[in-house]
């Protein structure tokens, strides 16, 4: 029977698999042991693991989050392009429509609120 909670003392950690071993030149900076716990907690479709990293070491030498942090030029260009497109194609059209429909009432409203958050 599986338990929804597992005591870390009951988990058997394994060294990194040879297929993903850290090069010898980097081994002084990178070290980690892994334990798969999905089956212990009853997971059927997702895999769960725990990564134990000793103090002063790193676990993944080739793992980078730069794309998530928006440091890629193409990602920034796409974002800028989307904002420009939304501004001129959607927002301006909608504002023109609302101004024609509600006239002074809409102009007063526009003066009292900001367009962008």
C-alpha positions in Angstrom: 0.0 0.0 0.0 1.3 3.5 -0.8 1.4 6.4 1.6 0.7 10.0 0.7 3.6 11.1 2.9 7.1 9.6 2.8 9.8 10.1 5.5 13.0 11.2 3.8 14.9 8.8 6.1 13.1 5.9 4.3 14.2 7.0 0.8 17.2 5.4 -0.9 19.2 7.9 -2.9 21.2 6.9 -6.0 24.2 8.6 -7.6 23.7 10.3 -11.0 23.3 7.7 -13.9 26.4 7.2 -16.0 24.5 8.4 -19.1 24.2 11.9 -17.6 27.4 12.0 -15.6 29.2 15.3 -15.1 32.5 15.6 -16.9 35.5 15.1 -14.7 36.6 18.7 -15.2 33.5 19.9 -13.5 33.0 17.2 -10.9 34.4 19.5 -8.1 31.4 21.9 -8.6 28.6 19.5 -9.4 27.3 16.7 -7.3 23.8 15.3 -6.6 22.0 12.1 -5.6 18.5 11.3 -6.7 15.6 9.3 -5.3 12.5 8.4 -7.3 9.4 8.6 -5.0 6.5 8.6 -7.4 5.7 4.9 -6.8 6.1 5.4 -3.0 3.3 8.0 -2.9 1.0 6.2 -5.3 1.6 8.3 -8.5 0.4 6.5 -11.6 1.0 9.1 -14.4 3.6 11.5 -13.0 7.1 10.8 -11.9 8.4 12.5 -8.8 11.9 12.6 -7.5 14.0 14.2 -4.8 17.4 15.7 -5.6 19.9 16.0 -2.7 22.7 18.5 -3.3 25.6 18.8 -0.9 26.4 22.3 0.5 28.5 24.4 -2.0 27.7 22.1 -4.9 25.3 22.4 -7.9 23.1 19.7 -9.3 22.7 20.4 -13.0 25.6 21.9 -15.1 23.6 22.2 -18.3 20.3 23.4 -16.8 19.4 27.0 -17.6 16.3 29.1 -17.1 17.3 32.0 -19.3 14.4 31.5 -21.7 11.9 31.6 -18.8 13.6 34.8 -17.6 13.1 36.6 -20.9 16.8 37.0 -21.7 16.4 35.7 -25.2 16.2 38.5 -27.9 13.6 36.7 -30.0 11.3 36.4 -26.9 11.6 40.1 -26.2 11.0 41.0 -29.9 7.9 38.8 -29.9 6.6 40.5 -26.7 7.2 44.0 -28.1 5.6 43.0 -31.3 2.5 41.6 -29.5 2.1 44.8 -27.4 2.4 47.0 -30.5 -0.1 44.9 -32.4 -2.6 44.9 -29.5 -2.2 48.6 -29.0 -2.9 49.6 -32.6 -5.2 46.9 -33.8 -7.3 46.2 -30.7 -7.1 49.1 -28.2 -7.2 52.0 -30.7 -10.1 50.5 -32.6 -12.1 49.9 -29.4 -11.4 53.4 -28.2 -12.5 54.9 -31.5 -15.8 52.9 -31.3 -16.5 53.8 -27.7 -15.7 57.5 -28.4 -18.2 57.6 -31.3 -20.8 55.7 -29.3 -20.6 57.5 -25.9 -18.9 60.8 -26.9 -18.2 63.2 -23.9 -19.1 60.5 -21.3 -16.4 58.2 -22.7 -13.8 61.1 -23.0 -14.5 62.0 -19.3 -14.0 58.3 -18.4 -10.7 58.1 -20.4 -9.4 61.2 -18.6 -10.1 59.6 -15.2 -8.4 56.2 -15.7 -5.1 55.0 -17.0 -4.9 53.1 -20.2 -2.1 50.7 -19.1 -1.9 49.2 -15.6 
